[in-house]
C-alpha cells in the first residue's frame, strides 16, 4: 500500500499520505457507487512532502465512493463516504 487516506469520511476534500516519493505521476479517480467517474486528477508529488490535499469535492452528492489510486507501478482502491 503506497498511500493512506487520512479519513475515509470526507465533506469537500481528501487528504492523502503517500508512503514514498514516486518518480511517476500519481493518478487518482473517484467513482460513485454505480462506477461512474465523478472526479479525477493527476499530479507529481514534490520531494519534501508526502502529503497532498484533493480539494473541490464539495459539489459531489453525498454517498459512497471508490477511490482508485495508481502510481505507475502499483494500483489500489479504497471505499470512501461523503457526508454532511
GUDOSE-586335 format. One record per residue (C-alpha): x negated, y, z negated; residue number from 1; residue in three letters. Coordinates in nm, 4 decimals. Layout:
residues N
X; Y; Z; NUM; ALA
...
//
This chain:
residues 84
0.0000; 0.0000; 0.0000; 1; UNK
-0.1659; 0.3209; 0.1160; 2; UNK
0.0978; 0.5665; -0.0109; 3; UNK
0.3349; 0.6218; -0.3010; 4; UNK
0.6379; 0.8460; -0.3253; 5; UNK
0.6405; 1.0488; -0.6462; 6; UNK
1.0136; 0.9788; -0.6881; 7; UNK
1.2496; 0.7543; -0.4906; 8; UNK
1.5266; 1.0090; -0.5507; 9; UNK
1.4992; 1.3404; -0.3664; 10; UNK
1.7017; 1.6560; -0.3046; 11; UNK
1.5224; 1.8716; -0.0474; 12; UNK
1.1624; 1.7432; -0.0276; 13; UNK
0.9467; 1.4342; -0.0708; 14; UNK
0.6083; 1.4256; -0.2421; 15; UNK
0.3699; 1.1575; -0.1198; 16; UNK
0.0418; 1.0468; -0.2738; 17; UNK
-0.1999; 0.8747; -0.0355; 18; UNK
-0.4463; 0.6274; -0.1815; 19; UNK
-0.7283; 0.7315; 0.0551; 20; UNK
-0.8138; 0.9697; 0.3383; 21; UNK
-0.7357; 0.8220; 0.6779; 22; UNK
-0.9082; 0.9224; 0.9994; 23; UNK
-0.5881; 0.8832; 1.1957; 24; UNK
-0.2676; 1.0779; 1.1636; 25; UNK
-0.0052; 0.9871; 0.9091; 26; UNK
0.3293; 0.9270; 1.0751; 27; UNK
0.6487; 0.9370; 0.8704; 28; UNK
1.0044; 0.8609; 0.9833; 29; UNK
1.3134; 0.8968; 0.7666; 30; UNK
1.6107; 0.6836; 0.8759; 31; UNK
1.9638; 0.6725; 0.7403; 32; UNK
2.1411; 0.3523; 0.6307; 33; UNK
2.2534; 0.2878; 0.9918; 34; UNK
1.8951; 0.3029; 1.1234; 35; UNK
1.9246; 0.6397; 1.2970; 36; UNK
1.6198; 0.8673; 1.2775; 37; UNK
1.7081; 1.1716; 1.0667; 38; UNK
1.3669; 1.3346; 1.0406; 39; UNK
1.0084; 1.2635; 1.1386; 40; UNK
0.6658; 1.4194; 1.1022; 41; UNK
0.3025; 1.3579; 1.1847; 42; UNK
0.0080; 1.5131; 1.0032; 43; UNK
-0.3599; 1.4649; 0.9246; 44; UNK
-0.4477; 1.4822; 0.5575; 45; UNK
-0.7231; 1.7221; 0.4506; 46; UNK
-1.0298; 1.5624; 0.2878; 47; UNK
-0.9882; 1.7292; -0.0515; 48; UNK
-0.6198; 1.6400; -0.1092; 49; UNK
-0.4471; 1.3069; -0.1158; 50; UNK
-0.1023; 1.4567; -0.1727; 51; UNK
0.1434; 1.6031; 0.0704; 52; UNK
0.4903; 1.7513; 0.0489; 53; UNK
0.7547; 1.6921; 0.3168; 54; UNK
0.9935; 1.9866; 0.2950; 55; UNK
1.3055; 2.0821; 0.4872; 56; UNK
1.5133; 1.7782; 0.3957; 57; UNK
1.7924; 1.9800; 0.2322; 58; UNK
2.0109; 1.9628; 0.5469; 59; UNK
2.0369; 1.5823; 0.5311; 60; UNK
2.3592; 1.4331; 0.3935; 61; UNK
2.3499; 1.2556; 0.0576; 62; UNK
2.2929; 0.8812; 0.0736; 63; UNK
2.0396; 0.6009; 0.1123; 64; UNK
1.7414; 0.6387; 0.3472; 65; UNK
1.4462; 0.4310; 0.4602; 66; UNK
1.1071; 0.5980; 0.4792; 67; UNK
0.8700; 0.4367; 0.7299; 68; UNK
0.5040; 0.5349; 0.6989; 69; UNK
0.2155; 0.4461; 0.9283; 70; UNK
-0.1497; 0.5468; 0.9070; 71; UNK
-0.2585; 0.3791; 1.2307; 72; UNK
-0.3676; 0.0523; 1.0687; 73; UNK
-0.1019; -0.0122; 0.8054; 74; UNK
0.2733; 0.0329; 0.8003; 75; UNK
0.5069; 0.0394; 0.5051; 76; UNK
0.8717; 0.1059; 0.4236; 77; UNK
1.0408; 0.2467; 0.1141; 78; UNK
1.4038; 0.2866; 0.0185; 79; UNK
1.4962; 0.6378; -0.0989; 80; UNK
1.8134; 0.8066; -0.2239; 81; UNK
1.9128; 1.1668; -0.1603; 82; UNK
2.1171; 1.3085; -0.4482; 83; UNK
2.2595; 1.6392; -0.5636; 84; UNK
//
